[in-house]
């Protein structure tokens, strides 16, 4: 059986296009019905805007250091550490004096249950 080798969705670094984001580039590595994987590269003083997502996200810091927040509560994150952002809770990621590279794992198949 021959392995099926396919290109990743967006292999080149490109600026994160959301309003409120600055100094951050991303690569989309995998997009499946239930899972998304991307890398984010932060310059010093880079930030993504604070926002919720309808699914949980694991953020793994691969290089450097920065800050993360969940519902306004901030904590440092460094290379070799991970944080989980629950579904439907505002989160943010940023750097101050250093650069940072993260791996983002979006658990799209674990969407939050609809509120009643």
N, C-alpha and C positions, 0 to 999 in steps of 0.2 A: 504494500500500500504506500503510495506517495503522499508525503505530508502536504497539506494545503497551506502554502505560505502566502499571506496577503499583506498589503501595506497597512500601517497604522493610520487612524483618521487624520491626524495633523502632526507629522514628525518634526516639523521645524518650530523653533521658538517664535511666538508671535505675541504682541501686547494683549493683555486681558482687556476686552472691549467694554466693560461695564463702567458706568458713571461712578465716580468716587474711587476708582482703582488708579494707582499710579506706581510706576517703577516695578511692575510685575509682568512677566511673560509666562506663557504656558505652552505645553505640548499635550495633545490628546493622544493617548496611547491605545486605549481600548474603549469601545462603546458597544455594549451588549444590552439586551432588553432588561437585564437585572443588575448590571454592573458597569461602572465607568471608572477608568483609571487615567489620571493625568499627572503631569509634573508642573509645579509652579516654581519660577525662579524670581526671587526678590532682590532688588538692588537695595543698598542702604536707604532707609526712609521710605521703603516701598509699602504699599498697603492694598488689601482688597476691602471693598465696602462691607459694612455690617449688614447681614441679611440672613434669613432662615432658608432652609431647603426642605422639601417634602420627604426627605429620606435621610438616614444617618450617613455620616461621612467620617472616615478615619483619615487623619493627617499624620504622616510620618515625616519627621524632619531628617533629611538625608545629609545635609551639609549646613554649617553655620548655625545661626541662632536668631530667634525673634520672639514675638509675643503672640498669644492667642487669647481670644475672649469668648465667653459663652454667656449670653444674656447680660452683657455688661461687666462680668467678672473676669479680670485679666490674670494671665499666668505666663511665665517664660516657657519657651520650648527650645530645645537644643538638639543637635545631631544625635541620633540614637534614641530619641524619645517620640512618643505617639500621643495623640489626643483624639477622642471621639466626640463629634458634634452630633447630638441627637436630632431626630427629625423635628422640624417646625420650631426650632429654637434659634434665635439670632446668634450668629457667630462672626468672627473676624480674625484675620491673620495679618501681621505686619512686622516690619523690622525697624530698628532704630539706627544704630551705628554700624551694623554688620549686614552682610548679604546672607541669603538663606535659599536652600533648595528643598522643596517638599514633594512627597508623593501623596496624591489625593486618591482615595478609594471611595467612590460613591456607591452606596448599597441601594441602588434604584429599586430593586425588587422588594425592599423592606419599607415601602412608603408607609407613612403614618396612617392609622385608621381614621376614616372620616369622623369628624365630631358630630354628635347628635343634638 
